[in-house]
């Protein structure tokens, strides 16, 4: 069932995704009401511009389009469902509204953003007008009318509300542990992730890492981070030729997904075109990105690395010795694999933020600690952390921001935290170059 102008629709939760839904419905000439417990000035201004009135959460609606940040078991959503509402998200709305638009969906505990961008890049190299959206900027509904193919990063939050979604091509990069503060159990988290393939049928393709067993009706194609190949085993590009910052596993998965979608659309699959696409790929900003260098020390920003798999990958890839910036708000990540990954690679931990000290102590590594006070200046804390990290290295290695904790203790979001790290690193590099000493 779609969302049409004659049905009563409630947007529950605004923010980036909700604003995208609102703009889309307005373009379609559809009406909606809205509710947000803490709307921003930007949210309210857009609702006034679109003439969308505030809704009544105690009312009756046929469709509720809920923002990803709202838990599926939120009391308001449960009450709305009890009164007959169907709760969906932005992705389900897009799929229902544009049923002829091919969607490639990507999820996973780590690597989904980089793989999403890489698939889009490869499809454009092959001549398709592919646009990325979803959990990655921009919202999916902002691109559905411009795209020939939409490549959609899907979080577990989004995948809680995709009833009936069928993807011709889906990718699961990996399954680890994350978001237990939201899903409560690993089983519930994995179940949400596996909704990416729940609607797939024979003839659809599911791309998985070797060794991951997932129940599905789709055709399974597996990848390893050791080789980048097509389904028939032909090598697309040697790993040594990948650009800096492109993760081998992401590249291997992206090639198989691009191949599957091209074949589905009846487009040629040319090895050299895909190889050239990989050679010209660039890492996603804010995902294991070198933002500054001082001699043989590089500063790598991976602020989004709050999941065990993502942090472990960063520790494994970063040149040693590593000064590891750890902190933020603890979200319950499994630290045991990180203690092993850090062994012999991390020279010093710099702990910052609300739970930085307890994370550092649990890691069992030598650390410096910056005391936390609510409301303190995040940029100032980050400058001190970067300075301490650089001082802990002896002229070579990596100052790595792979923080484990969420950003909400000191920053608006992970992007703001990453931008703060980049500014601090570049400022330090400038001071070192000019010989300036900061007071």
Order of alpha helices (4+ residues) and beta strands (2+ residues): beta-alpha-beta-alpha-beta-alpha-beta-alpha-beta-alpha-beta-beta-alpha-beta-alpha-alpha-beta-beta-alpha-alpha-beta-beta-alpha-beta-alpha-beta-alpha-beta-alpha-beta-alpha
